[in-house]
């Protein structure tokens, strides 16, 4: 059961990371861009909170080493992708 949950969660997280990379890009208006940046910042905050939560659950013994490694890897990859998006948005706004 845990493996199914991890598999579903992994697919969902990969889809979240990959979708912005393959979705057609449009040039947002400044107000839309600010909303997008805010949304990315909020997602990043949630991702970093999830990393801390996963670590606490592992330390408390609620996650096996294998489950921890899978969840932690996926969430860290998501956070890195969000940081990349945030940085790209910031660089695009400075031009």
C-alpha positions as CSV (number, residue, x, y, z in Angstrom):
1,X,0.0,0.0,0.0
2,X,2.8,2.4,0.9
3,X,4.5,1.7,-2.5
4,X,1.3,2.6,-4.4
5,X,1.0,5.8,-2.4
6,X,4.6,6.7,-3.1
7,X,4.2,5.8,-6.8
8,X,1.1,8.0,-7.1
9,X,2.8,10.9,-5.2
10,X,5.9,10.6,-7.4
11,X,3.9,10.7,-10.6
12,X,2.0,13.7,-9.3
13,X,5.2,15.6,-8.3
14,X,6.9,14.8,-11.6
15,X,3.8,16.1,-13.4
16,X,3.9,19.3,-11.4
17,X,7.6,19.8,-12.2
18,X,7.4,18.9,-15.9
19,X,4.1,20.6,-16.8
20,X,5.4,24.2,-16.7
21,X,8.4,23.2,-18.8
22,X,6.3,21.7,-21.6
23,X,3.2,24.0,-21.4
24,X,3.1,26.7,-24.1
25,X,4.4,30.0,-22.7
26,X,2.7,33.3,-23.2
27,X,4.1,36.6,-22.2
28,X,2.1,37.7,-19.2
29,X,1.2,41.3,-18.4
30,X,3.1,42.8,-15.5
31,X,0.1,42.3,-13.1
32,X,-0.2,38.7,-14.2
33,X,3.6,38.2,-13.9
34,X,3.4,39.5,-10.3
35,X,0.6,37.0,-9.5
36,X,2.6,34.2,-11.1
37,X,5.7,35.1,-9.1
38,X,3.6,35.2,-5.9
39,X,2.2,31.8,-6.8
40,X,5.7,30.3,-7.4
41,X,6.9,31.7,-4.1
42,X,3.9,30.2,-2.3
43,X,4.5,26.8,-4.0
44,X,8.2,27.0,-3.0
45,X,7.3,27.7,0.6
46,X,4.9,24.8,0.7
47,X,7.6,22.6,-0.9
48,X,10.2,23.6,1.7
49,X,7.7,23.0,4.5
50,X,7.0,19.5,3.0
51,X,10.8,18.8,3.0
52,X,10.9,19.7,6.7
53,X,7.8,17.6,7.4
54,X,9.2,14.6,5.6
55,X,12.4,14.9,7.6
56,X,10.5,15.1,10.9
57,X,8.4,12.1,10.0
58,X,11.5,10.1,9.2
59,X,13.2,11.1,12.4
60,X,10.1,10.2,14.4
61,X,10.1,6.8,12.8
62,X,6.9,7.3,10.8
63,X,8.7,6.8,7.5
64,X,11.0,4.0,6.5
65,X,14.4,4.8,5.0
66,X,13.2,3.8,1.6
67,X,10.1,5.9,1.8
68,X,12.0,8.8,3.2
69,X,14.6,8.7,0.3
70,X,11.9,8.6,-2.3
71,X,9.7,11.4,-0.9
72,X,12.7,13.6,0.0
73,X,14.2,13.2,-3.4
74,X,11.0,14.0,-5.2
75,X,10.2,17.0,-3.0
76,X,13.7,18.4,-3.3
77,X,13.6,18.1,-7.1
78,X,10.3,20.0,-7.0
79,X,11.9,22.7,-4.8
80,X,14.8,23.0,-7.2
81,X,12.5,23.4,-10.2
82,X,10.5,26.0,-8.3
83,X,13.7,27.9,-7.5
84,X,14.6,27.8,-11.1
85,X,11.2,29.1,-12.2
86,X,11.4,31.9,-9.6
87,X,14.9,32.9,-10.7
88,X,13.9,32.8,-14.4
89,X,10.9,35.0,-13.6
90,X,13.0,37.5,-11.7
91,X,15.6,37.6,-14.5
92,X,12.9,38.2,-17.0
93,X,11.4,41.0,-15.0
94,X,14.8,42.8,-14.7
95,X,15.2,43.1,-18.5
